[in-house]
Structure formats: C-alpha cells, structure tokens
Amino acid sequence: MEYRRLGQSGLKVSVVGLGGNNFGGAADEERSISVIRRALDIGVNTIDTADGYSAGVSEQFVGKAIAGRRQEAIVATKVFGKMGPGPNDQGLSRKHIMDGCEQSLRRLNTDYIDLYQVHRFDPETPLEETLRTLDDLVRSGKVRYIGCSNFAAWQLTRALWISAQHNLAAFVSVQPQYSMVARDVERELLPACTAFGVGIIPYSPLAGGVLTGKYEAGKAPPPDTRAGRNTRMQQQLTPERLGMVDKLNSFARERGYGVTQLAIAWLAAHPEVSTVIAGATRPEQVDDNAKAADVRLTPEDMQAIEGILKG
C-alpha cells in the first residue's frame, strides 16, 4: 500500500481509503466489521464515515471494528446532518459541532478523531463561528486535523483566509464527488487545492458502480445491483456512457487489471489527491479496490484515457 501526506499536513493516509456509507445499510454489523478489519489487515488505514450515515450506526460499527487496533486506523468522520428533532440538531453552529463531536466520540468508542470534516457548507452559520469551534476541538486534543466536504472553491478559499487571519486550525483536505464521469471539480476546486496545498479526498470514485463494468449496453442491470434497484441511476446508464466504460475496461484488461482499479488509479494519478474513498460491502471488494495502489499510469496512459473520456 502507498501512503501519502494529507494535503500539506504530516498525516500519512493510504492512497486507497475505505468509505463507511454502506455500514448499517447495505452491510450489517458482522459484514461491516469484517470489511473494516480486512482493510486494516492489508494496509488501508483511512476509514471515512459520518454521523449521518445510517443515523450514527456506521460510526458505531467502525468503533467496534477498530477496538484493539485504534493506532492502525486513521478515522475520519463528519458533522452537519440532522441528528435529532430540535432546531439545533443540524448544521455547523458551535452548539451542534460541540454536541456532534462528543456523540461521534462515543459512537466510535475513541477519545480522538483523526480527521473531523464539516459535511457541507452551512449558509446559516458564519464560517468564523464554525472554524473557531473546530480550532477549539483541535486545541483540546479531541480532533487532530480538520477538513471539509462538498465545498465550492470560493467557500474553501474563504475558510482558509479566515483561518490564516485569526490563527485558527485550517482545513487540510476537501472531500468532493470526483470520478472519470464527474469532473466538475477540475474547473475551480482542483486548482484552488493545488495553489493552497489542500489534499483532495474523492468520494464515489466508481460513480455508484457505473465504473465497475458490471453494466452492459442493451441489457437490463442485474436486480441485485444498485442500478437494478434504483430507477434514477438507470438513467445514467446511457449507451454512450456504457460504451465508454467498455473501452476503459478493454484498456485496463490489456494491462493486466480491471476497470475498477483503473478508475481509482486515475484519480490517484492526480498529485492533489491524497486518498481515494472507495466503499465496500464485502472483504473481497476491499482487496479489489486496494489493488489500484499498485497501478502506475504513465503520462501516455493518462493521455490515452483522456481520449476515451472525451470520446
């Protein structure tokens, strides 16, 4: 496994991480724990979850899985989502962040969070309030590093400016949706991260399964797949997109790996990317995703892939 610095921080994260969105939903407790422990066994040290995943159940399963192995894991979680019926049970106010951190610590059964991320921008709370609160958590030792998720470039830049002006802990990472078929971040967010040394943590690198090669043009999606259960996702399975995936699959197979590894390795080939968050519901999927760390794409490979992506 390859390890990289998270942005400009000194924290080393595995280039392939494990996403916890399935824990408590598509994966029950036993399966979730087996997936997480398999990840740790093969050197995937970065486990990303959130308080809002399955209403906190994902964090609980992560906490059980890392019991006795806390030092092996880089635990990343998030705060923002609605966690109760009250008006202050969501968002990025000082109250909700403080309450949310304590609750996450309890669910994770740990006394510190390696990377605490705000899940999205909160237009109802001043960024100064949010960042001052996060800085207090860092100074208290309950949080080691802070990051953001689903931030636009201007939101990230403004947050970094506020931290610099007031000598507050600053975001070391941003987590956007980013894949071969979702590249909006390349317009503004990626250049901002390059300029300011912020690490990118792409989520949904396989575009919800589109980039796994499991769907074929002209055929109905298998009923046990996400697209088989989700009519909205079926709309993404256009002949053009599936034809592109077929070409990517051929490109990968010619080089001895699969399109899943190619999709993750393509993201990792961007120097701004610190770790790629890939979900799994079975231990063998963890193994499959982790193989991407061994794929080295040359400049010629990247150029050829760009030709396929642009059609």
Secondary structure, DSSP 8 states (H G I E B T S, - for coil): --EEESTTSS-EEESEEEE-TTBTTTB-HHHHHHHHHHHHHTT--EEE--TTGGGGHHHHHHHHHTTT-GGG-EEEEEE-S--SSSTTSSSS-HHHHHHHHHHHHHHHT-S-EEEEEE-S--TTS-HHHHHHHHHHHHHHTSEEEEEEES--HHHHHHHHHHHHHHT---EEEEE-B-BTTB-GGGTTHHHHHHHHT-EE--B-TTGGGGGGT---TTS---TTSHHHH-HHHHTT--HHHHHHHHHHHHHHHHTTS-HHHHHHHHHHTSTTB--EEEE-SSHHHHHHHHGGGG----HHHHHHHHHHHH-
